[in-house]
Amino acid sequence: MKTILVDDDPVMHLIMRKMLAKFPALQVAGTFSDAASADAFLSEREDIELAFVDISMPGKDGMSFASGLERAGSKMQVVFVTSHKHFALEAFELSALDYLVKPVTQERLERTVHRALAGRSAVRSSGSGEATDTAVLRPEDTVRITTLGDFSIRTEAGRVKWISGKSAELFAYLLMHRGDRISRARLVAAIFGGMTQSNAEKYLNTAIYQLRKSLEPLGLREAVRSENDGYALELPHAVVDYQVFEEQAGELDAAERLQPSEADKFLKTERLYTGDLFGNKAYVWAIHETERLSKCYAEFVKSLAQSLLELRMLDAGSKLLFKLHERDPLDESVVSLLMEYRWRMGDKKGLTAQYTDYVRLLNKELGIRPSRELLMQYDTLVSRPQGDE
């Protein structure tokens, strides 16, 4: 996949080139310090499939650059790389593939690249080469729905471009109840709560219309079916990332013991969880499901990390634990596993620091002490010779 870098900071060119060089499937075809130069390059090239674009640049900024590509019907995927988190919502309205905040980590970039490679194929319309307004979903087309850390719908023909935020939210709600008829009254209460009944009904009608128009270019209009004063989403063969994650995570629960040959498989499963449900959209009605999936992720990672420590795959196991610890520094079970990791590494100084830091944090945040079990584990580990299991 050929890609370009657009950033007014030459240092970022060097950093991104070095990081992207670790992905054999990618080839950096050009680097540009301004959007105008990138536009000129793209006018003569049709083989560029991916662009990493800074937002704040002199002259034409990254948002304007991406907006111009969209108006021109370009199927090139755009990833924003910026220091400004507050542009995220606007970026996703422009159908950006992803939004990376500097400094970019190799792990976070890896997830973006995987997402780009999964959505790389775009169908060019026949004849004049201009896109048509309506497509027909073919049986062989796969609908891929991303909900973890982002929210997008893709087929081989491209990505859904939402007409409005409410149309996207409506699809998200129907997706979480896929196949079930959801009454208009329930949709009004969940998505348009706080409005007068008459206004809410009007907004729902508008959102349904906008949703179908958003889905139409990819041949998905009929997926939203009207049924007995309600609506249902029919996408029986869609691949939804949170469901794939749950299914694969469940395989670890079902296994009696992790085999060394399976470690890479489950590490890839962990990477499927690129963020919480619907990313920074954080729909109020999805809070309980968001928390459930977050807990499912945490339990899966703890189980996987424990298995990796037992297999003496300490580096892989510790990376997972540090990631979990960053998500929730108050999770005692994670601290317990990190203490075990420190002991296995022969790092008793680090073990003590891990425990004492946790004691201070608990006292500061909650005014309590750690459990008796953790204290006993600490005493046991500091007095046990390393390797004595």
Number of C-alpha atoms within 10 A of each C-alpha: 15 14 20 23 24 27 27 19 13 12 10 19 19 12 12 18 16 11 16 19 12 11 12 8 11 16 16 17 12 16 23 19 19 22 25 15 12 20 15 10 16 15 8 8 9 10 12 19 20 24 23 23 29 29 24 16 17 12 10 13 17 25 21 14 20 25 16 13 18 17 8 11 11 14 19 22 23 25 24 25 26 21 15 14 12 8 14 18 14 11 21 19 14 17 20 23 24 22 23 21 15 13 11 15 11 13 10 13 16 16 15 18 19 14 15 19 14 12 18 18 15 15 12 15 12 9 7 7 8 11 16 11 10 14 16 13 19 11 7 7 15 15 22 19 19 21 22 22 17 19 19 20 21 21 22 20 23 21 24 20 22 22 17 14 14 19 22 21 19 18 21 19 19 19 18 12 13 16 17 15 18 20 15 16 15 12 19 19 14 16 19 18 12 11 13 9 14 9 13 19 17 11 18 21 13 14 21 19 14 20 26 21 20 21 23 19 21 26 18 22 19 14 16 19 14 15 12 10 10 15 19 21 22 18 15 10 11 15 16 16 17 19 12 14 20 17 12 18 21 13 11 17 14 8 9 8 9 18 11 13 7 10 17 11 11 18 16 12 18 19 15 21 21 18 15 20 25 19 16 14 15 13 16 10 12 16 11 10 13 19 13 13 19 16 12 15 20 22 17 21 23 18 16 24 26 24 20 21 19 14 14 15 15 18 13 16 25 20 12 20 22 15 14 19 18 10 11 12 15 17 14 16 13 24 21 18 18 24 25 20 24 21 22 21 16 15 16 18 11 16 24 18 14 17 19 13 11 19 18 15 17 17 12 11 9 10 10 12 14 16 11 9 10 16 15 10 14 21 12 11 20 17 9 12 13 15 9 7 6
